[in-house]
Amino acid sequence: MKLPNKGVIIPWLIPLVLLISWQFLSWVGAIPERILPAPTQVFVACMELLSTGELVDHVSISLGRALAGFLIGGIIGFLFGLFNGVFRFADLFFDTSIQMLRNIPHLALIPLVILWFGIGETSKIFLVALGVLFPVYINTYHGIKSVDKKLIEMGKAYGLRGKALFFHVILPGAMSSILVGIRFSLGVMWLTLIVAETISAQSGIGYMAMNAREFMQMDVIILSIVIYALFGKLSDVIARYFEEKLLKWNT
């Protein structure tokens, strides 16, 4: 019988120990239910919401917002980082303006965004896209600028020019930094979505948590937090998978 890979088990040891400790302390009464419901209660709440279809609806809506915002912000950030990193004129023309915008906390724009777009889907997608854009931009820009000039000269010596030089030397050389930006932006994506959904939403996981607060449903609030945490972990796992595939040449 083949044993599970240690690399799969070890990262989950601390969460498992915390979960078991949480359940035990709840059983013995060390953690009052009104402060933190036991994992079993959270699980029961999850099953109830699944049976009514409410949880699936809220999760699917939040995932749609996160994905749309990530794609819009990520693509814009990548393209700006690419052009500013490769072309000197684009760097001079755009970079200063982008850096000025980057230093404005995007969550501080929530009142203004609500005035612009209301509390519909556009406002939340806009905030997520704005939060994702800058980490992707700065890491793409840095990655392009940091490519070893000797590698570029070597590529030119082998006859590589234009697109061939970019796709065979520059982009692979910058890929490590770009993927770091993507991993960081995934965390910003969930953080932004949580805040946006708890302040200005009528659906989604954050709305579900805020609605549960009104009725003192602690188990649903904890469930919402756990779902965000699991999605954050899943996003990071996917990002690391692509890192391993795209950077296989660098191992």
C-alpha positions as CSV (number, residue, x, y, z in Angstrom):
1,M,0.0,0.0,0.0
2,K,1.4,3.4,-1.0
3,L,1.7,5.9,1.8
4,P,0.6,9.5,1.3
5,N,3.4,11.9,0.3
6,K,4.9,13.7,3.3
7,G,4.7,17.0,1.4
8,V,0.9,16.6,1.3
9,I,0.4,15.7,5.0
10,I,2.9,18.0,6.9
11,P,1.4,21.3,5.8
12,W,-2.0,20.3,7.3
13,L,-0.6,19.1,10.7
14,I,-1.0,22.5,12.4
15,P,-4.5,23.2,11.1
16,L,-5.5,19.6,12.2
17,V,-4.1,20.1,15.7
18,L,-5.8,23.4,16.0
19,L,-9.1,21.9,14.9
20,I,-8.9,19.0,17.3
21,S,-7.9,21.4,20.2
22,W,-10.8,23.7,19.3
23,Q,-13.3,20.8,19.4
24,F,-11.9,19.5,22.7
25,L,-11.9,22.9,24.4
26,S,-15.5,23.4,23.2
27,W,-16.5,20.0,24.6
28,V,-15.1,20.7,28.1
29,G,-16.6,24.2,28.1
30,A,-13.3,26.1,28.0
31,I,-14.6,28.0,25.0
32,P,-18.1,29.3,25.4
33,E,-20.5,28.7,22.5
34,R,-21.4,32.4,22.3
35,I,-17.8,33.2,21.7
36,L,-16.7,30.4,19.4
37,P,-19.0,27.5,18.3
38,A,-17.5,24.0,18.2
39,P,-16.4,22.7,14.7
40,T,-19.3,20.2,14.8
41,Q,-21.8,23.1,15.1
42,V,-20.1,24.9,12.2
43,F,-20.3,21.7,10.2
44,V,-24.0,21.3,11.0
45,A,-24.7,24.9,9.9
46,C,-22.8,24.2,6.7
47,M,-25.0,21.1,6.0
48,E,-28.2,23.1,6.7
49,L,-27.2,25.9,4.3
50,L,-26.2,23.4,1.7
51,S,-29.5,21.6,2.0
52,T,-31.4,24.9,1.3
53,G,-29.0,25.9,-1.5
54,E,-28.2,29.2,0.2
55,L,-24.5,28.4,0.7
56,V,-24.0,27.3,-2.9
57,D,-25.6,30.5,-4.2
58,H,-23.5,32.8,-2.0
59,V,-20.2,30.9,-2.7
60,S,-20.8,30.9,-6.5
61,I,-21.5,34.6,-6.4
62,S,-18.3,35.4,-4.4
63,L,-16.3,33.1,-6.7
64,G,-17.6,34.9,-9.8
65,R,-16.7,38.3,-8.3
66,A,-13.3,37.2,-7.3
67,L,-12.5,35.6,-10.7
68,A,-13.8,38.5,-12.7
69,G,-11.9,41.1,-10.7
70,F,-8.7,39.0,-10.7
71,L,-8.8,38.5,-14.5
72,I,-9.5,42.2,-15.2
73,G,-7.0,43.6,-12.7
74,G,-4.4,40.9,-13.5
75,I,-4.5,41.4,-17.2
76,I,-4.3,45.2,-17.0
77,G,-1.5,45.0,-14.4
78,F,0.4,42.4,-16.5
79,L,0.1,44.4,-19.7
80,F,1.2,47.7,-18.1
81,G,4.1,45.9,-16.4
82,L,5.1,44.3,-19.7
83,F,5.0,47.5,-21.8
84,N,6.6,49.7,-19.1
85,G,9.3,47.1,-18.6
86,V,10.1,46.6,-22.2
87,F,9.6,50.0,-23.7
88,R,11.4,53.0,-22.3
89,F,8.8,55.5,-23.6
90,A,5.9,53.6,-21.9
91,D,7.9,53.5,-18.7
92,L,8.4,57.3,-18.7
93,F,4.8,58.0,-19.7
94,F,2.9,55.6,-17.4
95,D,5.0,54.4,-14.4
96,T,4.9,57.6,-12.3
97,S,1.1,57.9,-12.6
98,I,0.7,54.2,-11.7
99,Q,3.0,54.5,-8.7
100,M,0.9,57.5,-7.5
101,L,-2.3,55.5,-7.7
102,R,-0.6,52.5,-6.1
103,N,0.0,54.4,-2.9
104,I,-3.7,55.2,-2.4
105,P,-5.2,52.4,-0.3
106,H,-7.8,50.9,-2.6
107,L,-10.1,50.0,0.3
108,A,-10.3,53.7,1.2
109,L,-12.1,54.3,-2.1
110,I,-15.1,52.2,-1.1
111,P,-17.4,55.2,-0.3
112,L,-16.4,56.8,-3.6
113,V,-16.9,53.5,-5.5
114,I,-20.4,53.1,-4.0
115,L,-21.3,56.6,-5.1
116,W,-19.9,55.8,-8.6
117,F,-21.3,52.3,-9.1
118,G,-23.8,51.7,-6.3
119,I,-23.8,48.4,-4.4
120,G,-24.1,46.2,-7.4
121,E,-21.6,43.8,-8.9
122,T,-19.6,46.5,-10.7
123,S,-18.4,48.1,-7.5
124,K,-17.1,44.9,-6.0
125,I,-15.5,43.7,-9.2
126,F,-13.9,47.2,-9.6
127,L,-12.4,47.1,-6.1
128,V,-11.0,43.5,-6.6
129,A,-9.5,44.4,-9.9
130,L,-7.9,47.6,-8.5
131,G,-6.5,45.6,-5.6
132,V,-5.1,42.9,-7.9
133,L,-3.7,45.3,-10.5
134,F,-0.8,46.8,-8.6
135,P,0.9,43.6,-7.2
136,V,0.8,42.0,-10.7
137,Y,2.1,45.3,-12.3
138,I,5.0,45.9,-9.9
139,N,6.2,42.3,-10.0
140,T,5.9,42.0,-13.8
141,Y,7.7,45.4,-14.2
142,H,10.4,44.3,-11.8
143,G,10.8,40.9,-13.4
144,I,11.2,42.4,-16.9
145,K,13.7,45.0,-15.6
146,S,15.7,42.4,-13.6
147,V,16.3,39.9,-16.5
148,D,20.1,39.3,-16.7
149,K,21.4,41.6,-19.5
150,K,24.0,38.9,-20.2
151,L,21.2,36.5,-21.1
152,I,19.7,39.0,-23.5
153,E,23.1,39.6,-25.1
154,M,23.6,35.8,-25.4
155,G,20.1,35.5,-27.0
156,K,21.0,38.2,-29.5
157,A,24.3,36.5,-30.2
158,Y,22.3,33.4,-31.2
159,G,20.3,35.4,-33.6
160,L,17.2,36.0,-31.4
161,R,15.4,39.3,-32.1
162,G,12.0,40.8,-31.4
163,K,9.3,38.3,-30.5
164,A,11.7,35.4,-30.4
165,L,14.0,37.2,-27.9
166,F,11.0,38.2,-25.8
167,F,9.4,34.7,-25.6
168,H,12.6,32.7,-25.2
169,V,14.7,34.9,-22.9
170,I,12.9,37.9,-21.4
171,L,9.6,36.4,-20.4
172,P,11.0,33.2,-19.0
173,G,13.6,35.3,-17.0
174,A,10.8,37.4,-15.6
175,M,8.4,34.6,-14.9
176,S,9.5,33.9,-11.3
177,S,8.8,37.5,-10.3
178,I,5.5,37.6,-12.2
179,L,4.2,34.5,-10.4
180,V,5.2,36.0,-7.1
181,G,3.0,38.9,-8.0
182,I,0.1,36.6,-8.9
183,R,0.4,34.7,-5.6
184,F,0.4,38.0,-3.6
185,S,-2.5,39.4,-5.7
186,L,-4.6,36.3,-4.9
187,G,-4.4,37.2,-1.2
188,V,-5.3,40.8,-1.9
189,M,-8.2,39.6,-4.0
190,W,-9.8,37.7,-1.1
191,L,-9.1,40.5,1.3
192,T,-10.7,43.1,-0.9
193,L,-13.7,40.8,-1.6
194,I,-14.3,40.2,2.1
195,V,-14.3,43.9,2.9
196,A,-16.5,44.8,-0.2
197,E,-19.0,42.1,0.6
198,T,-19.4,43.0,4.2
199,I,-19.9,46.7,3.5
200,S,-21.8,46.9,0.3
201,A,-23.4,43.7,-0.8
202,Q,-26.8,41.9,-0.9
203,S,-25.3,38.5,-1.7
204,G,-22.0,36.6,-1.3
205,I,-20.1,35.0,1.5
206,G,-19.4,38.4,3.2
207,Y,-23.1,39.3,3.1
208,M,-24.0,35.9,4.5
209,A,-21.7,36.6,7.5
210,M,-23.1,40.1,8.1
211,N,-26.6,38.8,7.8
212,A,-25.8,36.1,10.4
213,R,-24.4,38.7,12.7
214,E,-27.8,40.4,12.8
215,F,-29.3,37.2,14.1
216,M,-26.4,36.3,16.3
217,Q,-25.6,33.1,14.3
218,M,-22.0,32.6,15.3
219,D,-21.8,29.2,13.6
220,V,-22.6,30.8,10.2
221,I,-20.1,33.7,10.8
222,I,-17.3,31.2,11.6
223,L,-18.4,29.1,8.6
224,S,-17.9,32.2,6.3
225,I,-14.4,32.8,7.7
226,V,-13.5,29.2,7.2
227,I,-14.7,29.3,3.6
228,Y,-12.6,32.4,2.9
229,A,-9.6,30.7,4.4
230,L,-10.1,27.5,2.4
231,F,-10.5,29.5,-0.9
232,G,-7.3,31.4,0.0
233,K,-5.5,28.2,0.5
234,L,-6.9,26.7,-2.7
235,S,-5.8,29.8,-4.6
236,D,-2.3,29.5,-3.3
237,V,-2.1,25.7,-4.1
238,I,-3.2,26.5,-7.7
239,A,-0.6,29.3,-8.0
240,R,2.2,27.0,-6.6
241,Y,1.2,24.3,-9.1
242,F,1.6,26.7,-12.0
243,E,4.9,27.9,-10.5
244,E,6.2,24.3,-10.6
245,K,5.1,23.8,-14.1
246,L,6.2,27.1,-15.6
247,L,9.5,27.2,-13.7
248,K,10.5,23.6,-14.2
249,W,13.4,24.7,-16.3
250,N,14.7,26.6,-13.3
251,T,14.9,23.7,-10.8
